[in-house]
Amino acid sequence: TLSAAASAAIEAATTGYATQIADVDLVPLDFDAFGKDEIKTWGCSPDAALQMAYQIAYFQLHGSMPPTYEACATRGFFHGRTETIRSCTSAGQAVCKAVAEGKPAEEIKPLYIAACKGHSGVTKAAATGGGIDRHLTALEKMAQKETPEAVPGIFSDPTFLKSKTWGLSTSNGSAPYLDAFGFGAVDANGYGIGYLIGGKSVAFNISSYKSAEGTDSAKFSEKLTETLKMLQGVFAAPAPPPAAAE
């Protein structure tokens, strides 16, 4: 027989869990206009192309660039687990601003390709030991344990702390045996995006929290769809005619 204290703890945990579930704003998006087959014709990595689409969609909704986490496996190392791919870059900001300013396709396209190539470079670095987040976390934990009275100031710096407040928390779970994949928001005011990239389609699960005032999974889903179709149009647009010789 359970004690009264144990029964009360179970009841409290059950109630708390139900409250947390009710707060999740989850919107599935089955995007079937194109998938990785078409993206490859753009000269971009499919994953990078989608990560830059997330940046554009977020910028369109919120007017700023989000600190962004993308999960990266480090299985090439003994006991390797994960590292952070930081998808928010200066190249990404350039294409976000170009889209927001209504620049023509011939201006958006090279900026987008450059942002995707930059993302692929960040991804390779993270997977091969060039990431920063696990390294800095280890240093911070060591400092807190060994010299708690003199933890380096970087770990309490506002910019450093902001850089770990994930406006977008994402993971590419693409695998032929999965039909759906979720990756929850880790910040109270952020989004979580789990996605599966197929040949002709992409399946997304977009999450946020109903208690947050600034996020809305349905609006993000709509803006992401709009962004992806806009990018498809950018790459379908004919090249501008050469300038006439003077």
N, C-alpha and C positions, 0 to 999 in steps of 0.2 A: 504494500500500500504506500502510495506517495504521501509524503509529509505535506502539511498545509503550505509550507514555504515553497516546496517544489511545485505544487499545483499552481500557486500564485505566479511563480516565475514562468511556467509554461503558458498560462493564460495571458500574461503580459507580453510574452514573446509572440504569441499568436496574434494578438491585437496589433502589436507594433508592425509585424510582418504584413498584415492585411492593409494597414495604413500606408506602408511603403509601396505596396503593389498598386493601390488605388491612385497613388500620386504619379505613377509612370504614364507619360503621354507617348504611346507607341504607335507609329504609323508605318505599315509596310508599303513599299513602292516597288511594283514590278514594271520596270522600264523595258519596253520591247521595241523601241525605235531602232536600236542598234546595240552591238556588244563589242567584244574585243576584236572581232574580225575586221570591222570597219575602222575601229580606232587605230589598228596597226597600219592602215593605209595613210593615216595622218602623219606617220613617222614618230609616233609617241608610244611610250609604254602604256598599256591599258590602265595599270594601277596609278601611274603618275597622272594620266589624263583625268581620272576620276578625282584624285586628290586635289587637282587644280580646279576642277568643277566645284568641289565643296568650298574651296576658298572664295570663288566668285559668288556662289550662292549666298554664303555667309556675309560677304561684303555688301551684296545687294540688299540684304535684310537689315543688317546692323551697322553698316557704314564704317566698319573697322576690320582689321585682320585678327583672326583668333589664334592664340597659342594652340597648336594642334599636335595631338599625339596620334601616331600610327604605329601599331605593334609591328615589331620586326624580330624574327627568329634569329638566334645566334647559334644554331646547331653545329656550326663549323668548329666550335670550341668545346673542349672537354667541360662538361657540366654547363654548357651554354644554355641560356634560357631566352631572354628577350632583351631588346634595346629599343630606344625611342627613335622613330623617324620623325623629325620635326618638319612638318609640311609647310609651315608658314615661313616664306622666304621673301627676299627683296624682289626677286624675279616674279614671284607670284603676286606680290603687291602691284607690280607694274601692269600686269595683265588685268587685275581686278579694277584698277583705276581706269584703264583704257575702256573696259566694258561699261563701267559706270558713267563715263563721259560720252558714251555713244560713238566711239571711234569706229571707222569702217573696218570691214573684214580684213582688208589688206594690211591694216595696222595691228589688229588683234592677233592675227594668225602667227606672225613671227614671235611675238611676245609670249603667246601661249606655248609654242613649241620650245622656246628657251626656258620657260618655267618648268615644263615637263622634263626637259633634259636635266635641269638643275635638281629636280626632285629625284630623278633616277640616281644622280650622283650622291645625294644625301642618303638614299636608301642603301647604296653599295657601301658607303662609309659605315653606316650603322651596323650592317650585317658582318663587316670584316674588322670590327673592333675600333672603329673611328667615331663612335657615338660619344656623347658626353653625359647622359643622364645617369646611367648606372655608376659610372666612375665618380661623379660628383656626389651621388647619394652615399656611396661607400665612404668617401672622405668626410662627409658631414656626420655620418654615424660614428666614425672613428673619433672625430674631434669632440663630439658630444660625450663620448665615453671616456676619452683619455685626458682631454683638457676642457672640461665643461665651463670653466671660468674664462676661457679665451677662444671660443669658437670663432673662426674667421668671419669677418663682416659680410662676405658675399652671401652667406647662407641666410641672412636676414635682410638683405638688400631688397627694396620694393620691386625693382625691375626683375631680379632673379625670381622672387616669389610669384610675380605676375606671369613669368614665362612658364611656370608650372601649373597655372590655373587654366585647365584645358577647356577652351571654348568648344573645341571639337575633339572627341575621343573616338578613334576609328580603327577598324581592323578588317583586313581583306581575308575572308575565310574560304576563298574559292577552292572548290573541290568537286569532282564529278558526282559524288555520292550525297551531296547536301542540297536541299531545296530551299532552306531558310537558315539565316545566321544572324544573331543579334550581338551587339556590343554596346553596353549601356553607357550613358553619360556619367562621368565621374565627378563633375562639378555641378553644384546646385543650379547654376545658371548656364550650363553648357548643353551640348548635344552629344549623343552617341550614335555612331553609324557602323553597323555591321553590313558587309556587302559581299555578294557572290558574282563574279564576272563570268558570264557565259559567252559563247560565240556570237549569238544574235540578241542577247538581252543581258540586263543586269538586275539583280534582286537586291533591294536595300531594306534594311530595318532601321528607321530613324526614331530615336528616343530623346526625350527631355523630361522635365518635371512640371506637372500642372501647377505646382505651388510657386514656380518661378514666374516673375512678371515679364521678363524679356524674351522668353523662348516660346516657340510654337512649332511642334513637329509637323503639323499639316502645312503650315506656311513654308517651312523649310523644304518639304517634299515638293510643293508646287514650284518653288523657286529653283530647286535642283532640276526638276523636269524642264523648266523653261531654259535654264542654263545649258543643259545637255543638247537640247534642240537648237539653241542658238549656236553652239559650237559646231554642230553638224552642218549648219548653214554656212558658217565661216569657212569650213573646209570644202564645201560644195561650190562656193562662190568662184566664178571665173577670175583668173588673174587680170589685173588692170592692164589696159593696152600700154605698150611702150610709149614713152614720151616722144613727141615729134621732134625730129632733128631741126635745129635752128639754122 
